[in-house]
Amino acid sequence: MTLAEVRCFLEGLIRRNRESWEQTRIVAYVIAQASSTRDLEPSDVLCFPWDVKEEKGQTTVTDEEMEMLREKAKLIEKEINHG
């Protein structure tokens, strides 16, 4: 199994179990809200990785890093062509 196949398998496994975890969170939320004096959100009780919104910032590459990447690409190209 390749690394890409493992990643797809794990993502599918998470997706398959997500509904069950959401049900668990709702039950825990109802119990916690009944005992709480303040307003809660379901994510206050249980927070899952899919609740976190990823911030997509702009990635910058310095000139030195770009030159290093070009050199690595040339080495890989030589290995492919002569290997």
C-alpha positions as CSV (number, residue, x, y, z in Angstrom):
1,M,0.0,0.0,0.0
2,T,1.4,3.4,-1.0
3,L,1.5,6.4,1.3
4,A,-1.3,8.0,-0.8
5,E,-3.5,4.9,-0.4
6,V,-2.9,4.9,3.3
7,R,-3.9,8.6,3.5
8,C,-7.1,7.9,1.5
9,F,-7.9,5.0,3.7
10,L,-7.5,7.0,6.9
11,E,-9.6,9.9,5.5
12,G,-12.4,7.4,4.7
13,L,-12.2,5.9,8.1
14,I,-12.5,9.3,9.7
15,R,-15.5,10.1,7.5
16,R,-17.2,6.9,8.3
17,N,-16.9,7.4,12.1
18,R,-17.8,11.1,12.0
19,E,-21.6,10.6,12.2
20,S,-21.2,8.4,15.3
21,W,-19.0,11.0,16.9
22,E,-21.4,13.8,16.1
23,Q,-24.2,11.8,17.8
24,T,-22.0,11.4,20.8
25,R,-21.3,15.1,20.9
26,I,-25.0,16.0,20.8
27,V,-25.8,13.7,23.7
28,A,-23.0,15.1,25.7
29,Y,-24.0,18.6,24.8
30,V,-27.6,18.1,25.9
31,I,-26.5,16.7,29.2
32,A,-24.0,19.5,29.8
33,Q,-26.5,22.2,28.7
34,A,-29.1,20.9,31.1
35,S,-26.6,21.2,34.0
36,S,-25.1,24.6,32.9
37,T,-26.2,28.1,33.8
38,R,-24.6,29.6,30.6
39,D,-25.3,28.9,26.9
40,L,-23.0,26.3,25.5
41,E,-22.2,25.3,21.9
42,P,-21.7,21.6,21.0
43,S,-18.0,22.4,20.2
44,D,-17.6,23.6,23.8
45,V,-18.3,20.1,25.0
46,L,-16.4,18.1,22.4
47,C,-14.1,19.7,19.8
48,F,-13.1,17.6,16.8
49,P,-10.5,18.2,14.1
50,W,-13.1,18.9,11.5
51,D,-14.4,21.8,13.7
52,V,-11.2,23.7,13.4
53,K,-11.1,26.0,10.4
54,E,-7.6,26.1,8.9
55,E,-6.3,29.5,8.2
56,K,-4.8,29.6,4.8
57,G,-2.1,32.2,4.8
58,Q,0.1,33.1,1.9
59,T,3.4,31.2,1.9
60,T,6.4,33.1,0.8
61,V,9.6,31.6,-0.5
62,T,12.9,33.5,-0.3
63,D,15.3,33.8,-3.2
64,E,17.8,31.5,-1.5
65,E,15.1,28.8,-1.0
66,M,14.0,29.2,-4.6
67,E,17.6,28.7,-5.8
68,M,18.1,25.7,-3.5
69,L,14.9,24.1,-4.9
70,R,16.0,24.8,-8.5
71,E,19.3,23.0,-7.8
72,K,17.5,20.0,-6.2
73,A,15.2,19.8,-9.3
74,K,18.2,19.8,-11.6
75,L,19.8,17.0,-9.6
76,I,16.6,14.9,-9.7
77,E,16.3,15.6,-13.4
78,K,19.8,14.3,-14.0
79,E,19.1,11.2,-12.0
80,I,16.0,10.5,-14.0
81,N,17.6,11.1,-17.4
82,H,20.8,9.1,-16.6
83,G,19.5,6.6,-14.1
